[in-house]
Amino acid sequence: MKIKEFIRQFEKIIPAKQAEDFDNVGLLCGNPEREVSGILVAHDALEPVVDEAIKNNFNLIVCFHPIIFSGLKSITGQNYVEKAVLKALENRIAIYAIHTAFDNAYFGVNYKICEVLGLKNHKILMPNQNQLKKLEVYVPAESADDLKEALFQAGAGSIGFYDECSFSVSGKGTFRPLKGSHPTLGSQNERENADEVLVSVIFEDFRKNEILLAMKQNHPYEEVAYQLISLENENHYTGLGRFGDLETEMGEADFLRFVKEQFNLKVIRHNALVDRKIKRVGVLGGSGAGGIKAALACQCDAYLTGDVKYHDFFSAEDRMLVCDIGHFESEQFVSQQLFEILSEKFPIFAIAKTTEKTNPVNYFI
């Protein structure tokens, strides 16, 4: 399988286009036409990880964090980013990053954190906004089923844990082909009455181009009558963070000890303890201080994330326990998650997790 085909198949599970706008995901370097010889999974595609890929004859690194985040003006090995990218290019190793596409995935980073904490009935903390669209297209009745099938194959009609969702209304359509037209039905300069079906499907905005292409390629009419409608509905199946409830309410100190044990932590930074009871917990892997307000709005008693700054601890105003467990520590399960996904989807490849430690933060205890 070529790298480009691997990406096409992988992105059916975790679409790169569902990443945040600021992010840099997808194929960061490498020739997509090369055959995959093996896949190495890593949190960060640092130079030692590239060395490990070379040693084991793996020519594709699938990593969480993008080693190239902002633009590179040169690749001469002057810093840790350039060193990794230069060595990868010289040894024909491709690097593919998933980052916030996996953060936004329903079964992604934060789903696993909820599992580790044993949270019940957990939901997306910050569902994606302004992401859903509805396509309404008019099609001859005899072609409606074929068109719906093509739209479903392109990704339309998926709502949560259901797919191939659509709604159809039958009616009469009229049109008059003019000079220069090549009508499927009717004759030039004569009004045609046709039995038509209005087909409606919902889709995520990033799938728009593929869905419109499928519609046009599988529609019998020369001119397709359709409309796109932007929906205000939240997408409750993609977004950042999650929140849910503990099986048993805990005191603050017991909760902190529980988190420390579950995540194998050396330290937890947190705001003041005010003798609150912890039942509802919000989580956001990585740099998640931006989710504090959302966690408060969801009536969370505690919030777990990383990279909380000094003033962020004040923002909860003693209404919620804010816990900074560390950036890497909050994402520590990602490599295993990706390894399991890839192993199930691509059993034809040798797939391994890196043995290199890529967390740059150390603790002196």
C-alpha positions as CSV (number, residue, x, y, z in Angstrom):
1,M,0.0,0.0,0.0
2,K,1.3,3.4,-0.9
3,I,1.4,6.1,1.8
4,K,-1.3,8.1,0.1
5,E,-3.6,5.2,0.1
6,F,-2.8,4.6,3.8
7,I,-3.7,8.2,4.5
8,R,-7.0,7.9,2.6
9,Q,-8.0,4.8,4.6
10,F,-6.8,6.2,7.9
11,E,-8.7,9.4,7.5
12,K,-12.0,7.5,7.1
13,I,-11.5,6.8,10.9
14,I,-9.9,10.1,12.0
15,P,-10.4,12.8,9.3
16,A,-7.6,15.3,9.4
17,K,-10.0,18.0,8.3
18,Q,-11.7,17.9,11.7
19,A,-8.6,19.4,13.3
20,E,-8.6,22.9,14.7
21,D,-7.9,25.7,12.2
22,F,-4.6,26.7,14.0
23,D,-3.2,23.2,13.7
24,N,-0.9,21.6,11.2
25,V,-1.9,18.0,10.7
26,G,-1.7,15.4,7.9
27,L,1.4,14.4,5.9
28,L,4.2,16.8,7.1
29,C,7.0,15.4,5.0
30,G,7.7,12.4,2.7
31,N,6.7,11.1,-0.7
32,P,3.0,9.9,-0.7
33,E,3.8,7.7,-3.7
34,R,6.1,5.4,-1.7
35,E,5.1,2.0,-0.5
36,V,4.7,1.6,3.3
37,S,7.4,-0.6,4.8
38,G,6.2,-0.2,8.4
39,I,4.7,2.2,10.8
40,L,6.2,3.6,14.0
41,V,3.8,5.3,16.4
42,A,5.1,8.2,18.5
43,H,3.9,11.1,20.6
44,D,6.5,13.4,19.1
45,A,8.5,12.7,15.9
46,L,11.8,13.8,17.4
47,E,15.3,12.8,16.0
48,P,15.7,9.7,18.2
49,V,12.3,8.5,17.0
50,V,13.4,8.9,13.4
51,D,16.6,7.0,14.3
52,E,14.4,4.2,15.6
53,A,12.4,4.2,12.4
54,I,15.6,3.9,10.4
55,K,16.9,1.1,12.5
56,N,13.7,-1.0,12.1
57,N,13.1,-0.2,8.5
58,F,9.9,1.7,9.1
59,N,9.3,4.5,6.5
60,L,6.2,6.1,8.1
61,I,6.0,7.7,11.5
62,V,2.4,8.4,12.7
63,C,2.7,10.9,15.6
64,F,0.3,12.9,17.7
65,H,2.1,16.3,17.9
66,P,3.1,17.8,14.5
67,I,6.9,18.3,14.5
68,I,6.4,21.1,11.9
69,F,3.9,23.4,13.5
70,S,4.7,26.8,12.0
71,G,6.5,27.5,8.8
72,L,10.1,26.5,8.2
73,K,12.3,29.0,6.2
74,S,15.1,26.5,6.0
75,I,15.9,22.9,6.8
76,T,19.6,22.8,7.8
77,G,19.5,21.0,11.1
78,Q,19.9,24.1,13.3
79,N,17.3,23.1,15.9
80,Y,15.5,20.0,17.1
81,V,12.7,20.5,14.5
82,E,15.0,20.8,11.5
83,K,17.2,17.9,12.7
84,A,14.2,15.5,12.8
85,V,12.8,16.7,9.5
86,L,16.1,16.7,7.7
87,K,17.0,13.2,8.9
88,A,13.5,11.9,7.9
89,L,13.9,13.4,4.4
90,E,17.4,12.1,3.9
91,N,16.2,8.6,4.9
92,R,13.0,8.6,2.9
93,I,10.8,8.5,6.0
94,A,7.4,10.2,6.0
95,I,5.9,11.9,9.0
96,Y,2.1,12.1,9.5
97,A,0.6,14.0,12.4
98,I,-3.0,13.7,13.8
99,H,-3.0,16.1,16.8
100,T,-6.3,18.0,17.3
101,A,-8.1,15.8,14.7
102,F,-7.8,13.2,17.4
103,D,-8.6,15.6,20.2
104,N,-11.9,16.3,18.4
105,A,-12.7,12.7,17.6
106,Y,-15.5,11.1,19.7
107,F,-13.4,8.1,20.7
108,G,-10.2,10.2,20.9
109,V,-7.9,11.6,23.5
110,N,-10.5,12.7,26.0
111,Y,-12.7,9.6,25.7
112,K,-9.7,7.6,27.0
113,I,-9.2,10.0,29.9
114,C,-12.8,9.5,30.9
115,E,-12.3,5.7,30.7
116,V,-9.3,5.9,33.0
117,L,-11.2,8.0,35.5
118,G,-14.2,5.7,35.3
119,L,-16.6,8.5,34.4
120,K,-20.2,7.6,33.5
121,N,-22.4,9.1,30.9
122,H,-19.6,11.3,29.6
123,K,-20.3,13.8,26.7
124,I,-18.4,16.3,24.6
125,L,-17.4,19.4,26.7
126,M,-17.2,21.9,23.9
127,P,-19.2,20.6,20.9
128,N,-18.2,21.9,17.5
129,Q,-20.2,24.9,16.4
130,N,-21.3,26.0,12.9
131,Q,-20.0,22.7,11.4
132,L,-23.1,21.0,10.1
133,K,-24.7,21.6,6.7
134,K,-27.8,20.2,5.0
135,L,-27.9,19.4,1.3
136,E,-31.3,19.5,-0.5
137,V,-31.2,18.2,-4.0
138,Y,-34.0,17.5,-6.6
139,V,-33.6,14.3,-8.6
140,P,-35.8,12.3,-10.9
141,A,-37.7,9.7,-8.8
142,E,-36.1,6.7,-10.7
143,S,-32.6,8.0,-9.9
144,A,-33.1,9.0,-6.2
145,D,-31.8,5.7,-4.7
146,D,-28.6,5.7,-6.7
147,L,-28.0,9.3,-5.8
148,K,-28.5,8.7,-2.1
149,E,-26.1,5.8,-2.2
150,A,-23.4,8.0,-3.8
151,L,-24.0,10.7,-1.2
152,F,-23.7,8.2,1.6
153,Q,-20.5,6.8,0.2
154,A,-19.1,10.4,0.2
155,G,-19.8,10.8,3.9
156,A,-23.2,12.4,3.9
157,G,-26.0,11.3,6.2
158,S,-23.9,10.3,9.2
159,I,-25.4,11.5,12.5
160,G,-23.6,10.2,15.6
161,F,-23.8,6.4,15.7
162,Y,-26.1,6.3,12.7
163,D,-25.3,6.6,9.0
164,E,-27.2,6.6,5.7
165,C,-29.6,9.1,7.2
166,S,-31.8,11.0,4.7
167,F,-35.3,12.4,4.2
168,S,-37.1,12.4,0.8
169,V,-40.2,14.2,-0.4
170,S,-41.9,13.4,-3.7
171,G,-43.3,16.1,-6.0
172,K,-43.6,17.5,-9.5
173,G,-40.7,19.5,-11.0
174,T,-41.0,21.7,-14.1
175,F,-38.3,23.1,-16.4
176,R,-37.9,24.2,-20.0
177,P,-34.7,23.4,-21.8
178,L,-33.4,26.4,-23.8
179,K,-31.1,26.6,-26.8
180,G,-27.7,25.2,-26.0
181,S,-29.0,22.7,-23.5
182,H,-28.7,18.9,-23.7
183,P,-31.6,17.8,-21.5
184,T,-31.8,14.3,-20.1
185,L,-35.6,14.6,-20.2
186,G,-37.7,16.7,-22.6
187,S,-37.0,18.8,-25.6
188,Q,-35.7,22.3,-26.2
189,N,-38.2,25.2,-25.8
190,E,-40.9,22.9,-24.3
191,R,-41.8,22.8,-20.7
192,E,-41.2,19.4,-19.1
193,N,-43.1,18.0,-16.1
194,A,-41.2,15.4,-14.1
195,D,-41.7,13.2,-11.1
196,E,-38.9,14.3,-8.8
197,V,-37.8,13.6,-5.3
198,L,-36.3,16.2,-2.9
199,V,-33.5,14.4,-1.1
200,S,-32.1,15.9,2.2
201,V,-28.9,14.8,3.9
202,I,-26.8,16.3,6.7
203,F,-23.0,16.4,6.7
204,E,-20.0,18.0,8.3
205,D,-18.7,21.1,6.5
206,F,-15.3,19.6,5.8
207,R,-16.9,17.0,3.6
208,K,-18.6,19.5,1.4
209,N,-16.3,19.2,-1.7
210,E,-16.5,15.4,-1.8
211,I,-20.2,15.4,-1.4
212,L,-20.9,18.0,-4.0
213,L,-18.7,16.1,-6.4
214,A,-20.5,12.9,-5.7
215,M,-23.8,14.6,-6.3
216,K,-22.8,16.1,-9.6
217,Q,-21.2,12.9,-10.9
218,N,-24.2,10.8,-10.0
219,H,-27.0,13.1,-11.0
220,P,-28.7,12.5,-14.4
221,Y,-29.5,16.2,-15.0
222,E,-27.2,18.6,-16.9
223,E,-28.0,21.3,-14.4
224,V,-28.5,20.1,-10.9
225,A,-31.0,22.0,-8.7
226,Y,-29.7,22.0,-5.1
227,Q,-29.2,24.2,-2.1
228,L,-26.8,24.1,0.9
229,I,-28.1,25.2,4.3
230,S,-25.9,26.1,7.2
231,L,-27.3,24.6,10.5
232,E,-27.0,26.2,13.9
233,N,-27.2,22.7,15.5
234,E,-24.2,21.8,17.6
235,N,-22.3,18.7,16.6
236,H,-22.5,16.7,19.8
237,Y,-20.2,14.0,18.4
238,T,-17.0,16.0,17.7
239,G,-15.4,18.7,19.8
240,L,-12.8,19.3,22.5
241,G,-12.9,17.9,26.0
242,R,-15.4,15.7,27.8
243,F,-17.3,15.7,31.1
244,G,-19.0,13.0,33.1
245,D,-19.7,11.7,36.6
246,L,-17.8,9.6,39.0
247,E,-19.4,6.5,40.2
248,T,-19.0,7.6,43.8
249,E,-18.6,11.2,45.0
250,M,-15.2,12.0,46.6
251,G,-13.6,14.6,48.7
252,E,-11.0,16.8,47.1
253,A,-8.0,15.2,48.7
254,D,-9.3,11.7,47.9
255,F,-10.0,12.8,44.3
256,L,-6.4,14.2,43.9
257,R,-4.9,11.0,45.3
258,F,-7.1,9.0,42.9
259,V,-6.0,11.0,39.9
260,K,-2.4,10.8,40.9
261,E,-2.6,7.0,41.1
262,Q,-4.6,6.6,37.8
263,F,-2.2,8.7,35.8
264,N,1.0,7.7,37.7
265,L,1.8,11.3,38.5
266,K,4.6,12.7,40.6
267,V,2.7,16.0,41.2
268,I,-0.6,17.8,40.5
269,R,-0.8,21.6,40.4
270,H,-4.3,22.8,41.6
271,N,-6.1,25.8,43.0
272,A,-7.3,26.1,46.6
273,L,-9.1,23.3,48.3
274,V,-12.3,24.5,49.8
275,D,-13.8,21.2,51.0
276,R,-16.0,20.7,48.0
277,K,-17.3,17.3,46.9
278,I,-16.2,15.9,43.6
279,K,-18.8,14.2,41.4
280,R,-18.8,15.7,37.9
281,V,-15.4,16.0,36.2
282,G,-14.4,17.8,33.0
283,V,-11.3,16.8,31.1
284,L,-9.2,18.2,28.2
285,G,-5.9,16.7,27.2
286,G,-3.0,19.0,26.4
287,S,-3.2,22.8,26.9
288,G,-6.7,23.0,28.1
289,A,-7.1,26.2,30.2
290,G,-9.5,27.4,27.5
291,G,-12.0,24.9,28.6
292,I,-12.4,26.1,32.2
293,K,-15.4,28.3,31.5
294,A,-17.1,25.4,29.6
295,A,-16.5,23.1,32.5
296,L,-18.0,25.6,34.9
297,A,-21.0,25.9,32.5
298,C,-21.4,22.1,32.6
299,Q,-21.4,22.3,36.5
300,C,-18.2,20.3,36.8
301,D,-16.8,20.0,40.3
302,A,-13.3,19.3,39.0
303,Y,-11.4,19.9,35.7
304,L,-8.3,18.0,34.6
305,T,-6.0,19.4,31.9
306,G,-2.4,20.7,31.3
307,D,-0.5,23.9,30.9
308,V,-2.6,26.0,33.3
309,K,-1.1,29.4,33.8
310,Y,-1.0,31.4,37.1
311,H,-4.1,33.5,36.3
312,D,-6.1,30.6,34.9
313,F,-6.2,29.1,38.4
314,F,-8.1,32.2,39.6
315,S,-10.7,31.9,36.8
316,A,-12.7,29.1,38.5
317,E,-13.3,31.5,41.5
318,D,-13.4,28.6,43.9
319,R,-16.4,27.1,42.2
320,M,-14.4,24.2,40.7
321,L,-11.2,22.3,41.5
322,V,-8.7,23.0,38.6
323,C,-6.0,20.3,38.2
324,D,-3.0,20.7,36.0
325,I,-1.7,17.2,35.6
326,G,0.8,18.1,32.9
327,H,0.6,18.3,29.1
328,F,2.2,15.0,28.3
329,E,0.7,13.3,31.3
330,S,-2.8,14.2,30.1
331,E,-2.1,12.8,26.7
332,Q,0.0,9.8,27.8
333,F,-2.5,7.2,26.4
334,V,-2.5,8.5,22.9
335,S,0.3,6.4,21.5
336,Q,-1.4,3.2,22.7
337,Q,-4.8,4.4,21.3
338,L,-3.2,5.1,17.9
339,F,-1.3,1.8,18.0
340,E,-4.5,-0.2,18.6
341,I,-6.4,1.7,15.8
342,L,-3.7,1.2,13.3
343,S,-3.1,-2.5,14.2
344,E,-6.8,-3.2,13.7
345,K,-7.2,-1.3,10.5
346,F,-3.9,-2.2,8.9
347,P,-2.9,-5.8,9.9
348,I,-0.7,-6.1,6.7
349,F,2.0,-3.8,8.1
350,A,4.5,-4.1,10.9
351,I,3.4,-1.5,13.4
352,A,5.2,-0.6,16.6
353,K,5.2,2.0,19.3
354,T,8.4,4.0,19.8
355,T,10.5,3.1,22.9
356,E,11.9,6.6,23.0
357,K,10.8,9.0,25.8
358,T,9.6,12.2,24.2
359,N,8.2,14.1,27.2
360,P,10.5,17.1,27.6
361,V,9.4,17.9,31.2
362,N,11.1,16.2,34.1
363,Y,10.5,16.5,37.9
364,F,13.0,16.7,40.6
365,I,11.3,15.2,43.7
